[in-house]
Amino acid sequence: MKNEATLQFVQLHREDDVNRLAFLGDKNPDVDMPWALAQISGWQTARRKLPSWAACDGLEYPPHLNMEQCSSEPTAIYKASLASRLVGADAAEHGLLVDLTGGFGVDFSWMARAFAHAVYVERNETLCPIAQHNFQQLGLGHVEIHVGDGVAYLQTMPLVPERTTGCSHPLTLIYLDPARRDTYGRKVFGMEDCTPDVVGLCDTLLLRADIVVIKLSPMLDWHEAVRKLKNISEVHVVSVSNECKELLLVLTREKRPLRVFCVNDGQTFTYCVSGASRPLEGALRASDDALRPSDDASCAPGIVSGRPADASRVMPDEEFHNGSLPTHSPDATPSVLLVPNSSIMKAGCFREIAVAFGVSQISSDAHLYLSNGAVPHFPGRQFRILRITSMNKRDLRQAFQGVSQANIAVRHFPLTADALRRRLKLKDGGSLYVFATTIGKDHRLILTEKLVAP
């Protein structure tokens, strides 16, 4: 327990510049300055990443690197909702959560509430007492702390029996967030290069858990993960404010059809994959809730149960055997341009989106879509098309007459955004958006303004 002078210093200066506060040590001899600065810096980071924690007095924060590497509140809440759906309501009475890579404990603290018992395992002896203190402050009295290596703890866990009627063994979920830095502190992205190596541990994990949830870098190709790991039943590409944050894999003891969830804030687009290659069906869930997975991933393929606002469209098999999906014709006169969000881009489900929403691709490489009107619940941004022009100088002068400022994006186009901006002599920003792309063999500029989707 820190002395009163240190605690008062933290409370008084927690919104001040940490770099400036570092020079006040001589004037405050009774203050444990290194600890106080870490708490002030941690609280300031929490206010941005973990607002619920920042609003809770009495929490202790770890060193800066651990704060930067921990999950954000929206993604932690998403994982908690995912875990709750996977294990069901009975887990609150009989379920067991084991987090083999506890870290600062953000994900663990949210997921643990769905389980009767939860075990936090962390080899960093500095983090464990901080996590234990915080769990007590957060009212998590049913958790158990283990200081040690997660793989070593895994080997001590009992084998999970096959689920049969009357089975008394608690439903067990193991969670891992492998460290993505090597012994020299350099970032790594391959699954085998992370610690622990989940590829090598896959069989052991599935012997000791009913469900395994693995968090990986968003840089990883999820197709590679499906090839290397056994029994992946769900892939979740999770974005916050259109920035891809995490890749979550769900492994189950029994093999199930693979379903991919593309999540961005309050929207989830989900589709099934047969043999981890050919998409079968797509469906969209849209709600006003915070990030959360579909309420029922075990429902019929292509159907996501929930609110009346849900929209879905089944993709019949014949649509995958008749060649390519329709692309935009230059002679058509669409009124809306649709830009998929970052989770859709990461998942690569471009054909699924086209079929599910009945929109046409500009080209197979641009990943932009056209529609004759606004598309309800489309997972991305929508823009009203003002003009479409070629790169001919006369056409450009006419199309951009009176335009001095615009946001520019290029998709499958020979010039960079900066090069195109210089050529058009436009300032950055404003309410107009220019999308440069290629339709057939022709380069086109699409001048748009943002559309408020229905």
C-alpha positions in Angstrom: 0.0 0.0 0.0 1.5 3.4 -1.0 1.7 6.2 1.4 -1.0 9.0 1.5 1.4 11.6 -0.1 1.8 9.4 -3.1 -1.9 8.6 -3.5 -2.8 12.3 -3.1 -0.2 13.3 -5.7 -1.7 10.8 -8.2 -5.2 12.1 -7.6 -4.2 15.7 -7.8 -2.1 15.4 -11.0 -3.7 12.6 -13.0 -4.7 14.9 -15.9 -1.3 16.7 -16.0 1.6 16.1 -18.4 3.6 13.2 -17.1 6.8 14.5 -18.7 6.5 17.7 -16.7 5.6 15.9 -13.5 8.8 13.9 -13.7 10.8 17.0 -12.7 8.8 17.5 -9.5 10.5 14.7 -7.6 12.8 16.9 -5.5 9.8 19.0 -4.4 7.9 15.9 -3.3 10.3 13.7 -1.4 7.5 11.7 0.3 6.1 10.7 -3.1 7.1 7.4 -4.8 7.5 9.2 -8.0 8.1 6.3 -10.4 5.0 4.5 -9.2 3.0 7.7 -9.2 4.0 8.6 -12.8 3.1 5.0 -13.9 -0.3 5.4 -12.4 -1.0 8.8 -13.9 0.2 7.6 -17.4 -1.8 4.4 -17.0 -5.0 6.2 -16.0 -4.7 8.6 -19.0 -4.3 5.6 -21.3 -7.3 3.9 -19.6 -9.4 6.9 -20.1 -8.9 6.4 -23.8 -8.9 2.6 -24.0 -10.8 1.5 -20.9 -13.2 4.2 -19.8 -15.1 1.9 -17.4 -11.8 1.2 -15.6 -10.7 4.8 -15.6 -14.0 5.7 -13.8 -13.3 3.1 -11.1 -11.3 4.5 -8.3 -8.7 2.3 -6.6 -7.4 0.4 -9.7 -3.7 0.0 -10.2 -2.0 0.3 -13.6 1.0 -1.6 -14.9 4.0 -0.3 -16.9 3.3 1.7 -20.1 4.1 -1.2 -22.5 1.5 -3.4 -20.8 -1.1 -0.6 -21.0 -0.5 -0.1 -24.7 -0.6 -3.9 -25.5 -3.8 -4.6 -23.5 -7.2 -4.9 -25.3 -9.5 -2.0 -25.6 -12.8 -1.9 -23.8 -15.0 -2.5 -26.9 -13.0 -5.5 -28.0 -13.0 -6.9 -24.4 -16.7 -6.5 -24.2 -17.1 -8.3 -27.6 -15.0 -11.3 -26.4 -17.1 -11.4 -23.2 -20.3 -11.6 -25.3 -18.7 -14.2 -27.5 -17.6 -16.4 -24.6 -21.1 -16.1 -23.0 -22.7 -17.2 -26.3 -20.3 -20.1 -26.7 -20.7 -21.6 -23.2 -24.4 -20.7 -22.6 -26.2 -19.7 -19.5 -25.3 -22.9 -17.6 -21.6 -21.7 -17.4 -22.5 -19.3 -14.7 -23.2 -22.3 -12.4 -20.8 -24.9 -13.7 -18.4 -23.3 -16.3 -14.7 -22.9 -16.1 -12.6 -20.2 -17.8 -8.8 -20.5 -18.0 -6.8 -17.6 -19.4 -3.3 -19.0 -20.1 -1.9 -15.6 -21.0 -3.4 -13.3 -18.4 -1.4 -10.1 -19.0 -3.0 -7.1 -17.5 -6.3 -9.0 -17.2 -8.6 -6.8 -19.3 -10.1 -9.6 -21.4 -10.1 -12.0 -18.5 -12.0 -9.5 -16.3 -14.9 -9.2 -18.7 -15.1 -12.8 -19.8 -14.9 -14.2 -16.2 -18.3 -12.9 -15.3 -20.0 -15.5 -17.5 -18.3 -18.4 -15.6 -18.7 -20.0 -12.1 -15.0 -20.2 -11.8 -12.1 -18.5 -13.6 -8.4 -19.0 -13.5 -5.9 -16.3 -14.5 -2.4 -17.6 -15.4 0.5 -15.1 -15.9 4.3 -15.7 -15.7 5.1 -12.0 -15.2 5.4 -11.7 -11.4 4.9 -7.9 -11.6 1.6 -8.2 -13.3 0.0 -10.8 -11.1 -0.4 -8.8 -7.9 -1.7 -5.8 -9.9 -4.3 -8.1 -11.6 -5.3 -9.7 -8.3 -5.8 -6.2 -6.7 -7.9 -5.0 -9.7 -10.1 -8.1 -9.8 -10.9 -7.5 -6.1 -11.8 -3.9 -6.9 -14.0 -5.0 -9.8 -15.9 -7.5 -7.6 -14.5 -10.6 -9.2 -14.4 -12.8 -6.1 -14.6 -16.1 -7.9 -11.2 -15.9 -9.7 -8.0 -17.7 -9.0 -4.5 -16.4 -9.7 -1.6 -18.6 -10.8 1.9 -17.2 -11.2 3.7 -19.3 -13.7 4.0 -20.4 -17.3 0.7 -21.0 -19.1 1.9 -24.0 -21.0 3.0 -25.7 -17.8 -0.3 -25.0 -16.2 -2.1 -26.4 -19.3 -0.3 -29.7 -18.8 -1.7 -30.0 -15.3 -5.3 -29.5 -16.4 -7.4 -32.6 -16.4 -8.6 -34.1 -19.7 -12.1 -33.0 -20.6 -14.4 -36.1 -21.2 -16.6 -36.4 -24.2 -19.9 -34.6 -23.6 -22.7 -37.0 -22.9 -26.0 -36.8 -21.1 -25.4 -36.4 -17.4 -21.7 -35.4 -17.8 -20.8 -33.6 -14.5 -17.5 -32.1 -15.7 -17.6 -28.3 -15.9 -17.8 -26.8 -19.4 -14.3 -25.5 -20.0 -13.1 -22.6 -22.2 -9.4 -21.8 -22.6 -8.4 -18.4 -23.8 -5.0 -17.4 -25.2 -3.5 -14.2 -26.4 0.0 -15.3 -27.5 2.8 -12.7 -27.2 3.6 -11.3 -30.6 7.2 -10.2 -29.7 10.3 -12.3 -29.7 13.0 -12.4 -27.0 14.5 -9.2 -28.4 11.2 -7.3 -28.3 10.7 -7.4 -32.1 7.2 -7.9 -33.4 6.3 -11.2 -35.0 3.2 -12.2 -36.9 3.4 -15.9 -37.7 1.5 -18.2 -35.3 4.5 -20.4 -34.7 6.6 -17.4 -33.8 4.3 -16.3 -31.1 4.6 -17.4 -27.4 3.1 -19.8 -26.8 3.0 -21.6 -30.1 -0.7 -22.4 -30.5 0.0 -24.6 -33.6 2.1 -27.0 -31.6 -0.3 -26.9 -28.6 -3.5 -27.4 -30.6 -4.0 -31.1 -29.8 -3.3 -30.5 -26.1 -5.7 -27.6 -25.9 -8.5 -29.5 -27.4 -8.0 -32.4 -25.0 -8.3 -30.1 -22.0 -11.1 -27.7 -23.1 -14.5 -27.9 -24.8 -13.8 -24.6 -26.5 -10.6 -22.7 -27.2 -10.6 -19.0 -28.1 -7.3 -17.6 -29.6 -6.6 -13.9 -30.2 -4.1 -13.2 -33.0 -2.7 -10.3 -34.8 -5.0 -8.7 -37.4 -2.1 -8.9 -39.8 -2.4 -12.6 -39.9 -4.2 -14.2 -42.9 -7.1 -16.2 -41.4 -7.0 -18.7 -44.2 -3.5 -19.7 -43.0 -4.8 -20.2 -39.5 -7.6 -22.4 -40.8 -5.0 -24.5 -42.7 -2.7 -24.9 -39.7 -5.1 -25.4 -36.8 -7.7 -28.1 -36.2 -11.4 -27.7 -35.7 -11.8 -24.0 -36.2 -15.5 -23.3 -36.1 -15.5 -19.5 -36.1 -13.3 -16.7 -37.3 -14.0 -13.2 -36.0 -12.4 -10.2 -37.7 -13.0 -7.4 -35.1 -12.7 -3.7 -36.0 -13.4 -0.6 -34.0 -14.2 2.7 -35.8 -13.3 1.0 -39.1 -9.8 0.0 -37.8 -9.1 -3.7 -37.7 -8.0 -4.6 -34.2 -8.0 -8.3 -33.7 -8.5 -11.7 -35.2 -10.3 -14.3 -33.0 -10.4 -18.0 -33.7 -12.8 -20.4 -32.0 -11.8 -24.0 -31.8 -14.2 -26.8 -30.7 -13.6 -30.5 -29.9 -16.1 -31.6 -32.6 -15.7 -30.4 -36.2 -18.3 -27.8 -37.2 -19.0 -25.8 -40.4 -16.8 -22.8 -40.4 -18.5 -19.4 -40.0 -16.7 -16.0 -40.4 -17.9 -12.9 -38.5 -16.9 -9.5 -39.8 -17.4 -7.1 -36.9 -17.2 -3.3 -36.9 -18.8 -1.4 -34.0 -22.5 -2.2 -34.0 -22.5 -4.3 -37.2 -21.7 -7.9 -37.9 -21.7 -9.5 -41.4 -21.5 -13.3 -41.1 -21.2 -16.1 -43.7 -20.5 -19.8 -43.8 -17.6 -21.4 -45.5 -17.7 -25.0 -46.8 -14.4 -26.9 -46.6 -12.8 -23.6 -45.5 -12.8 -22.5 -49.2 -16.2 -22.0 -50.9 -18.7 -19.5 -49.3 -22.2 -20.8 -48.9 -24.4 -18.1 -47.5 -24.2 -14.6 -46.1 -26.2 -12.7 -43.6 -26.0 -9.3 -41.8 -26.8 -8.4 -38.3 -27.1 -4.7 -37.5 -27.9 -3.3 -34.1 -27.4 -0.2 -32.0 -25.5 -2.2 -29.3 -21.8 -2.0 -28.7 -19.6 -4.6 -30.4 -21.1 -7.9 -29.9 -21.4 -11.2 -31.8 -24.5 -12.7 -33.2 -26.9 -14.1 -30.6 -27.0 -17.4 -32.2 -24.3 -18.8 -34.4 -25.8 -22.3 -34.4 -28.9 -21.2 -36.3 -29.5 -22.3 -39.9 -26.8 -21.1 -42.3 -27.4 -17.6 -43.6 -29.9 -16.7 -40.9 -28.9 -14.6 -37.9 -31.7 -14.4 -35.3 -32.4 -11.2 -33.5 -34.2 -7.9 -34.1 -36.5 -6.9 -36.9 -33.7 -4.7 -38.2 -31.8 -7.8 -39.2 -31.3 -8.4 -42.9 -30.2 -11.6 -44.7 -30.1 -13.1 -48.1 -29.4 -16.7 -48.8 -26.8 -17.4 -51.5 -27.9 -20.4 -53.5 -25.3 -22.9 -54.7 -25.9 -22.1 -58.3 -24.7 -18.6 -57.9 -21.2 -20.1 -57.3 -21.2 -22.3 -60.3 -22.3 -19.8 -63.0 -19.0 -18.1 -63.4 -18.2 -14.7 -61.9 -20.6 -12.3 -60.2 -21.9 -9.4 -62.3 -19.7 -6.3 -62.3 -20.7 -2.8 -63.1 -21.4 -1.8 -66.7 -20.0 1.6 -67.7 -23.3 2.4 -69.4 -25.3 2.1 -66.1 -26.2 5.2 -64.0 -25.8 4.2 -60.4 -26.5 6.8 -57.7 -24.6 5.3 -54.7 -21.0 4.1 -54.2 -20.5 1.6 -51.4 -17.1 1.1 -49.6 -16.8 -2.0 -47.4 -15.5 -1.6 -43.9 -12.1 -2.8 -42.8 -13.3 -6.2 -41.4 -14.9 -7.0 -44.8 -11.6 -6.1 -46.5 -9.6 -8.2 -44.2 -11.9 -11.2 -44.5 -11.9 -10.9 -48.3 -15.6 -11.7 -48.6 -16.3 -9.5 -51.6 -18.5 -11.9 -53.6 -20.5 -12.7 -50.5 -21.2 -9.0 -50.0 -22.2 -8.5 -53.6 -24.7 -11.4 -53.5 -26.1 -10.8 -50.0 -27.0 -7.1 -50.8 -27.7 -7.3 -54.5 -25.0 -4.8 -55.4 -22.5 -4.9 -58.3 -18.7 -4.7 -58.1 -17.0 -1.9 -60.1 -14.3 -4.5 -60.8 -13.0 -7.6 -59.2 -9.9 -5.7 -58.0 -11.3 -2.4 -56.8 -13.6 -3.8 -54.0 -16.0 -0.9 -54.5 -19.7 -1.5 -55.1 -22.4 0.4 -57.0 -26.2 0.6 -56.3 -29.1 2.5 -57.6 -30.0 3.6 -54.1 -29.0 3.5 -50.5 -28.5 0.0 -49.1 -29.9 -0.6 -45.6 -27.4 -2.2 -43.2 -24.5 -2.3 -45.7 -21.3 -3.0 -43.7 -19.4 0.0 -44.7 -19.7 3.6 -45.9 -22.1 4.9 -48.5 -21.6 7.9 -50.8 -23.9 9.7 -53.1 -22.4 9.9 -56.6 -22.2 13.4 -58.0 -20.2 12.8 -61.1 -18.2 10.1 -62.9 -15.4 11.3 -65.1 -12.5 10.1 -67.2 -8.9 11.3 -66.9 -9.3 13.4 -70.0 -8.3 17.0 -69.3 -11.5 18.6 -70.6 -13.6 16.1 -68.7 -11.7 16.8 -65.5 -12.1 20.6 -65.8 -15.8 20.2 -66.2 -16.2 17.6 -63.5 -14.2 19.5 -60.9 -15.3 23.0 -61.8 -15.7 24.9 -58.5 -14.1 22.1 -56.4 -11.0 23.2 -54.5 -10.9 20.6 -51.7 -11.7 16.8 -51.4 -10.7 13.6 -49.7 -9.0 11.3 -52.2 -8.8 7.4 -52.2 -7.4 5.2 -54.9 -8.5 1.6 -55.6 -6.8 -0.4 -58.4 -5.5 2.8 -60.0 -2.1 3.7 -61.4 -1.5 6.9 -59.3 -1.2 7.3 -55.6 -3.6 9.5 -53.7 -1.0 12.2 -53.2 0.0 12.1 -56.9 -3.6 12.4 -58.0 -4.2 15.3 -55.5 -1.3 17.2 -57.1 -2.6 16.6 -60.6 -6.1 17.7 -59.6 -4.7 20.7 -57.6 -7.0 19.9 -54.7 -6.6 20.6 -51.0 -7.1 17.7 -48.6 -10.3 17.4 -46.5 -13.8 18.9 -46.9 -17.1 17.2 -47.5 -16.4 15.8 -51.0 -14.8 12.4 -51.6 -13.0 11.3 -54.8 -12.6 7.6 -55.5 -10.1 6.8 -58.3 -10.5 3.4 -59.8 -10.4 1.3 -63.0 -13.5 0.1 -64.8 -12.6 -2.4 -67.5 -9.5 -0.8 -69.1 -10.6 2.8 -68.4 -9.5 4.9 -65.4 -12.3 6.7 -63.8 -12.8 9.3 -61.0 -16.0 9.2 -59.0 -16.8 12.5 -57.2 -19.1 11.8 -54.2 -20.5 13.1 -50.9 -21.1 11.1 -47.8 -24.6 9.6 -47.6 -26.3 8.9 -44.3 -27.3 5.3 -44.6 -31.0 4.4 -43.8 
